[in-house]
Amino acid sequence: MSNKAKATIRVEKFRTQIETDNHNFIADEPIDLGGNDLGPNPGEFLSTALAACSVITMKMYAERKGWELEEAIVDVDYERDAKENTTRFTKKVELKGNLDEKQRKRLFEIAARCPIHRSLENPVEINSELI
């Protein structure tokens, strides 16, 4: 499965067109940073990736087990401290449905095993080339 994305910025301040294989959307910066707030900023996209991957992974697991997970909500806050060169994600998980404490605990553990969570916890290599 491809996970490619292309971002293009032109003359309209920080408005960025993002394309994936099947989707198009806008990224921007908030007004207080000089953007027009036409879409999520890059940090929000990073938080979104972690939140979405977490809920999807829990839903898949619950369905395989036949558990009654009615709703999973993951709230992610991403903070980058450039001065200290640190990154912190705070992830809050809320589960709704007919689940016992053992199932809730297991789903919480499963959320930490989603591919994006694992990627963010491990060393990341970025290979760049100018074309």
Biotite code that builds the C-alpha atoms (Angstrom):
import biotite.structure as struc

atoms = struc.array([
    struc.Atom([0.000, 0.000, 0.000], chain_id="A", res_id=1, res_name="MET", atom_name="CA", element="C"),
    struc.Atom([1.273, 3.418, -0.945], chain_id="A", res_id=2, res_name="SER", atom_name="CA", element="C"),
    struc.Atom([1.536, 6.210, 1.587], chain_id="A", res_id=3, res_name="ASN", atom_name="CA", element="C"),
    struc.Atom([2.682, 8.900, -0.812], chain_id="A", res_id=4, res_name="LYS", atom_name="CA", element="C"),
    struc.Atom([1.702, 12.533, -0.553], chain_id="A", res_id=5, res_name="ALA", atom_name="CA", element="C"),
    struc.Atom([2.605, 15.594, -2.602], chain_id="A", res_id=6, res_name="LYS", atom_name="CA", element="C"),
    struc.Atom([2.411, 19.162, -1.322], chain_id="A", res_id=7, res_name="ALA", atom_name="CA", element="C"),
    struc.Atom([2.463, 22.206, -3.607], chain_id="A", res_id=8, res_name="THR", atom_name="CA", element="C"),
    struc.Atom([2.635, 25.845, -2.529], chain_id="A", res_id=9, res_name="ILE", atom_name="CA", element="C"),
    struc.Atom([2.316, 28.743, -4.948], chain_id="A", res_id=10, res_name="ARG", atom_name="CA", element="C"),
    struc.Atom([1.662, 32.471, -4.505], chain_id="A", res_id=11, res_name="VAL", atom_name="CA", element="C"),
    struc.Atom([-1.232, 32.455, -2.009], chain_id="A", res_id=12, res_name="GLU", atom_name="CA", element="C"),
    struc.Atom([0.767, 32.917, 1.228], chain_id="A", res_id=13, res_name="LYS", atom_name="CA", element="C"),
    struc.Atom([0.975, 29.517, 3.021], chain_id="A", res_id=14, res_name="PHE", atom_name="CA", element="C"),
    struc.Atom([-2.004, 27.788, 1.342], chain_id="A", res_id=15, res_name="ARG", atom_name="CA", element="C"),
    struc.Atom([-0.699, 24.356, 0.402], chain_id="A", res_id=16, res_name="THR", atom_name="CA", element="C"),
    struc.Atom([-2.438, 21.886, -1.890], chain_id="A", res_id=17, res_name="GLN", atom_name="CA", element="C"),
    struc.Atom([-1.922, 18.301, -0.726], chain_id="A", res_id=18, res_name="ILE", atom_name="CA", element="C"),
    struc.Atom([-2.527, 15.312, -2.960], chain_id="A", res_id=19, res_name="GLU", atom_name="CA", element="C"),
    struc.Atom([-2.484, 11.617, -2.188], chain_id="A", res_id=20, res_name="THR", atom_name="CA", element="C"),
    struc.Atom([-3.397, 8.787, -4.534], chain_id="A", res_id=21, res_name="ASP", atom_name="CA", element="C"),
    struc.Atom([-7.135, 9.323, -3.985], chain_id="A", res_id=22, res_name="ASN", atom_name="CA", element="C"),
    struc.Atom([-7.582, 12.572, -2.049], chain_id="A", res_id=23, res_name="HIS", atom_name="CA", element="C"),
    struc.Atom([-6.940, 16.318, -2.250], chain_id="A", res_id=24, res_name="ASN", atom_name="CA", element="C"),
    struc.Atom([-7.012, 18.764, 0.618], chain_id="A", res_id=25, res_name="PHE", atom_name="CA", element="C"),
    struc.Atom([-5.545, 22.034, 1.906], chain_id="A", res_id=26, res_name="ILE", atom_name="CA", element="C"),
    struc.Atom([-2.970, 22.770, 4.587], chain_id="A", res_id=27, res_name="ALA", atom_name="CA", element="C"),
    struc.Atom([-2.344, 26.287, 5.847], chain_id="A", res_id=28, res_name="ASP", atom_name="CA", element="C"),
    struc.Atom([-1.004, 28.209, 8.792], chain_id="A", res_id=29, res_name="GLU", atom_name="CA", element="C"),
    struc.Atom([-3.194, 30.027, 11.302], chain_id="A", res_id=30, res_name="PRO", atom_name="CA", element="C"),
    struc.Atom([-3.862, 33.719, 10.843], chain_id="A", res_id=31, res_name="ILE", atom_name="CA", element="C"),
    struc.Atom([-1.562, 34.681, 13.736], chain_id="A", res_id=32, res_name="ASP", atom_name="CA", element="C"),
    struc.Atom([1.341, 33.051, 11.841], chain_id="A", res_id=33, res_name="LEU", atom_name="CA", element="C"),
    struc.Atom([0.541, 34.810, 8.573], chain_id="A", res_id=34, res_name="GLY", atom_name="CA", element="C"),
    struc.Atom([-1.684, 32.196, 6.969], chain_id="A", res_id=35, res_name="GLY", atom_name="CA", element="C"),
    struc.Atom([-5.373, 32.280, 6.145], chain_id="A", res_id=36, res_name="ASN", atom_name="CA", element="C"),
    struc.Atom([-6.345, 29.248, 8.281], chain_id="A", res_id=37, res_name="ASP", atom_name="CA", element="C"),
    struc.Atom([-7.810, 27.477, 5.228], chain_id="A", res_id=38, res_name="LEU", atom_name="CA", element="C"),
    struc.Atom([-6.929, 24.044, 6.574], chain_id="A", res_id=39, res_name="GLY", atom_name="CA", element="C"),
    struc.Atom([-5.004, 22.225, 9.276], chain_id="A", res_id=40, res_name="PRO", atom_name="CA", element="C"),
    struc.Atom([-1.396, 23.186, 9.862], chain_id="A", res_id=41, res_name="ASN", atom_name="CA", element="C"),
    struc.Atom([1.336, 20.525, 9.515], chain_id="A", res_id=42, res_name="PRO", atom_name="CA", element="C"),
    struc.Atom([1.391, 19.814, 13.263], chain_id="A", res_id=43, res_name="GLY", atom_name="CA", element="C"),
    struc.Atom([-2.354, 19.237, 13.223], chain_id="A", res_id=44, res_name="GLU", atom_name="CA", element="C"),
    struc.Atom([-1.906, 16.793, 10.358], chain_id="A", res_id=45, res_name="PHE", atom_name="CA", element="C"),
    struc.Atom([0.690, 14.932, 12.412], chain_id="A", res_id=46, res_name="LEU", atom_name="CA", element="C"),
    struc.Atom([-1.698, 14.782, 15.388], chain_id="A", res_id=47, res_name="SER", atom_name="CA", element="C"),
    struc.Atom([-4.487, 13.711, 13.050], chain_id="A", res_id=48, res_name="THR", atom_name="CA", element="C"),
    struc.Atom([-2.415, 10.833, 11.676], chain_id="A", res_id=49, res_name="ALA", atom_name="CA", element="C"),
    struc.Atom([-1.765, 9.485, 15.169], chain_id="A", res_id=50, res_name="LEU", atom_name="CA", element="C"),
    struc.Atom([-5.372, 9.922, 16.305], chain_id="A", res_id=51, res_name="ALA", atom_name="CA", element="C"),
    struc.Atom([-6.879, 8.349, 13.172], chain_id="A", res_id=52, res_name="ALA", atom_name="CA", element="C"),
    struc.Atom([-4.463, 5.426, 13.144], chain_id="A", res_id=53, res_name="CYS", atom_name="CA", element="C"),
    struc.Atom([-5.167, 4.745, 16.831], chain_id="A", res_id=54, res_name="SER", atom_name="CA", element="C"),
    struc.Atom([-8.963, 4.628, 16.482], chain_id="A", res_id=55, res_name="VAL", atom_name="CA", element="C"),
    struc.Atom([-8.843, 2.595, 13.264], chain_id="A", res_id=56, res_name="ILE", atom_name="CA", element="C"),
    struc.Atom([-6.496, 0.047, 14.844], chain_id="A", res_id=57, res_name="THR", atom_name="CA", element="C"),
    struc.Atom([-8.709, -0.311, 17.928], chain_id="A", res_id=58, res_name="MET", atom_name="CA", element="C"),
    struc.Atom([-11.829, -0.662, 15.765], chain_id="A", res_id=59, res_name="LYS", atom_name="CA", element="C"),
    struc.Atom([-10.223, -3.376, 13.625], chain_id="A", res_id=60, res_name="MET", atom_name="CA", element="C"),
    struc.Atom([-9.107, -5.278, 16.723], chain_id="A", res_id=61, res_name="TYR", atom_name="CA", element="C"),
    struc.Atom([-12.498, -4.993, 18.416], chain_id="A", res_id=62, res_name="ALA", atom_name="CA", element="C"),
    struc.Atom([-14.271, -6.236, 15.276], chain_id="A", res_id=63, res_name="GLU", atom_name="CA", element="C"),
    struc.Atom([-11.934, -9.239, 14.999], chain_id="A", res_id=64, res_name="ARG", atom_name="CA", element="C"),
    struc.Atom([-12.643, -10.101, 18.640], chain_id="A", res_id=65, res_name="LYS", atom_name="CA", element="C"),
    struc.Atom([-16.380, -9.497, 18.322], chain_id="A", res_id=66, res_name="GLY", atom_name="CA", element="C"),
    struc.Atom([-16.280, -6.830, 21.060], chain_id="A", res_id=67, res_name="TRP", atom_name="CA", element="C"),
    struc.Atom([-19.007, -4.196, 21.320], chain_id="A", res_id=68, res_name="GLU", atom_name="CA", element="C"),
    struc.Atom([-16.938, -1.065, 20.750], chain_id="A", res_id=69, res_name="LEU", atom_name="CA", element="C"),
    struc.Atom([-19.523, 1.564, 19.864], chain_id="A", res_id=70, res_name="GLU", atom_name="CA", element="C"),
    struc.Atom([-17.187, 4.535, 19.733], chain_id="A", res_id=71, res_name="GLU", atom_name="CA", element="C"),
    struc.Atom([-13.484, 5.212, 20.169], chain_id="A", res_id=72, res_name="ALA", atom_name="CA", element="C"),
    struc.Atom([-12.253, 8.768, 20.571], chain_id="A", res_id=73, res_name="ILE", atom_name="CA", element="C"),
    struc.Atom([-8.568, 9.675, 20.576], chain_id="A", res_id=74, res_name="VAL", atom_name="CA", element="C"),
    struc.Atom([-7.565, 13.234, 21.371], chain_id="A", res_id=75, res_name="ASP", atom_name="CA", element="C"),
    struc.Atom([-3.955, 14.036, 20.459], chain_id="A", res_id=76, res_name="VAL", atom_name="CA", element="C"),
    struc.Atom([-1.946, 17.121, 21.314], chain_id="A", res_id=77, res_name="ASP", atom_name="CA", element="C"),
    struc.Atom([1.418, 17.593, 19.613], chain_id="A", res_id=78, res_name="TYR", atom_name="CA", element="C"),
    struc.Atom([3.994, 19.973, 21.025], chain_id="A", res_id=79, res_name="GLU", atom_name="CA", element="C"),
    struc.Atom([7.404, 20.676, 19.532], chain_id="A", res_id=80, res_name="ARG", atom_name="CA", element="C"),
    struc.Atom([9.999, 22.536, 21.578], chain_id="A", res_id=81, res_name="ASP", atom_name="CA", element="C"),
    struc.Atom([12.600, 23.666, 19.052], chain_id="A", res_id=82, res_name="ALA", atom_name="CA", element="C"),
    struc.Atom([14.789, 25.184, 21.747], chain_id="A", res_id=83, res_name="LYS", atom_name="CA", element="C"),
    struc.Atom([15.053, 21.889, 23.669], chain_id="A", res_id=84, res_name="GLU", atom_name="CA", element="C"),
    struc.Atom([14.781, 19.754, 20.490], chain_id="A", res_id=85, res_name="ASN", atom_name="CA", element="C"),
    struc.Atom([11.981, 17.688, 22.013], chain_id="A", res_id=86, res_name="THR", atom_name="CA", element="C"),
    struc.Atom([8.631, 16.490, 20.773], chain_id="A", res_id=87, res_name="THR", atom_name="CA", element="C"),
    struc.Atom([5.732, 15.443, 22.989], chain_id="A", res_id=88, res_name="ARG", atom_name="CA", element="C"),
    struc.Atom([2.480, 13.820, 21.988], chain_id="A", res_id=89, res_name="PHE", atom_name="CA", element="C"),
    struc.Atom([-0.277, 13.578, 24.579], chain_id="A", res_id=90, res_name="THR", atom_name="CA", element="C"),
    struc.Atom([-2.852, 10.970, 23.609], chain_id="A", res_id=91, res_name="LYS", atom_name="CA", element="C"),
    struc.Atom([-6.132, 10.579, 25.501], chain_id="A", res_id=92, res_name="LYS", atom_name="CA", element="C"),
    struc.Atom([-8.259, 7.540, 24.669], chain_id="A", res_id=93, res_name="VAL", atom_name="CA", element="C"),
    struc.Atom([-11.988, 7.286, 25.371], chain_id="A", res_id=94, res_name="GLU", atom_name="CA", element="C"),
    struc.Atom([-13.865, 4.050, 24.711], chain_id="A", res_id=95, res_name="LEU", atom_name="CA", element="C"),
    struc.Atom([-17.645, 3.638, 24.631], chain_id="A", res_id=96, res_name="LYS", atom_name="CA", element="C"),
    struc.Atom([-19.581, 0.436, 24.409], chain_id="A", res_id=97, res_name="GLY", atom_name="CA", element="C"),
    struc.Atom([-20.342, -2.758, 26.266], chain_id="A", res_id=98, res_name="ASN", atom_name="CA", element="C"),
    struc.Atom([-16.731, -3.468, 27.258], chain_id="A", res_id=99, res_name="LEU", atom_name="CA", element="C"),
    struc.Atom([-15.351, -4.909, 30.479], chain_id="A", res_id=100, res_name="ASP", atom_name="CA", element="C"),
    struc.Atom([-12.235, -3.501, 32.117], chain_id="A", res_id=101, res_name="GLU", atom_name="CA", element="C"),
    struc.Atom([-9.980, -6.177, 30.578], chain_id="A", res_id=102, res_name="LYS", atom_name="CA", element="C"),
    struc.Atom([-11.239, -5.342, 27.064], chain_id="A", res_id=103, res_name="GLN", atom_name="CA", element="C"),
    struc.Atom([-10.825, -1.605, 27.670], chain_id="A", res_id=104, res_name="ARG", atom_name="CA", element="C"),
    struc.Atom([-7.262, -2.101, 28.867], chain_id="A", res_id=105, res_name="LYS", atom_name="CA", element="C"),
    struc.Atom([-6.445, -4.313, 25.883], chain_id="A", res_id=106, res_name="ARG", atom_name="CA", element="C"),
    struc.Atom([-7.841, -1.777, 23.398], chain_id="A", res_id=107, res_name="LEU", atom_name="CA", element="C"),
    struc.Atom([-5.799, 0.945, 25.083], chain_id="A", res_id=108, res_name="PHE", atom_name="CA", element="C"),
    struc.Atom([-2.678, -1.216, 24.595], chain_id="A", res_id=109, res_name="GLU", atom_name="CA", element="C"),
    struc.Atom([-3.642, -1.875, 20.971], chain_id="A", res_id=110, res_name="ILE", atom_name="CA", element="C"),
    struc.Atom([-3.888, 1.881, 20.309], chain_id="A", res_id=111, res_name="ALA", atom_name="CA", element="C"),
    struc.Atom([-0.172, 2.142, 21.110], chain_id="A", res_id=112, res_name="ALA", atom_name="CA", element="C"),
    struc.Atom([0.559, -0.520, 18.495], chain_id="A", res_id=113, res_name="ARG", atom_name="CA", element="C"),
    struc.Atom([-0.884, 1.309, 15.523], chain_id="A", res_id=114, res_name="CYS", atom_name="CA", element="C"),
    struc.Atom([1.659, 1.859, 12.728], chain_id="A", res_id=115, res_name="PRO", atom_name="CA", element="C"),
    struc.Atom([1.855, 5.640, 13.179], chain_id="A", res_id=116, res_name="ILE", atom_name="CA", element="C"),
    struc.Atom([2.367, 5.384, 16.946], chain_id="A", res_id=117, res_name="HIS", atom_name="CA", element="C"),
    struc.Atom([5.156, 2.871, 16.401], chain_id="A", res_id=118, res_name="ARG", atom_name="CA", element="C"),
    struc.Atom([6.749, 5.018, 13.693], chain_id="A", res_id=119, res_name="SER", atom_name="CA", element="C"),
    struc.Atom([6.788, 8.062, 15.950], chain_id="A", res_id=120, res_name="LEU", atom_name="CA", element="C"),
    struc.Atom([8.349, 6.108, 18.826], chain_id="A", res_id=121, res_name="GLU", atom_name="CA", element="C"),
    struc.Atom([11.250, 4.779, 16.775], chain_id="A", res_id=122, res_name="ASN", atom_name="CA", element="C"),
    struc.Atom([14.118, 6.413, 14.953], chain_id="A", res_id=123, res_name="PRO", atom_name="CA", element="C"),
    struc.Atom([12.920, 7.939, 11.702], chain_id="A", res_id=124, res_name="VAL", atom_name="CA", element="C"),
    struc.Atom([15.027, 8.214, 8.579], chain_id="A", res_id=125, res_name="GLU", atom_name="CA", element="C"),
    struc.Atom([14.222, 10.839, 5.963], chain_id="A", res_id=126, res_name="ILE", atom_name="CA", element="C"),
    struc.Atom([15.950, 10.564, 2.607], chain_id="A", res_id=127, res_name="ASN", atom_name="CA", element="C"),
    struc.Atom([15.702, 13.802, 0.606], chain_id="A", res_id=128, res_name="SER", atom_name="CA", element="C"),
    struc.Atom([16.813, 14.699, -2.882], chain_id="A", res_id=129, res_name="GLU", atom_name="CA", element="C"),
    struc.Atom([16.681, 17.911, -4.874], chain_id="A", res_id=130, res_name="LEU", atom_name="CA", element="C"),
    struc.Atom([15.233, 17.368, -8.361], chain_id="A", res_id=131, res_name="ILE", atom_name="CA", element="C"),
])
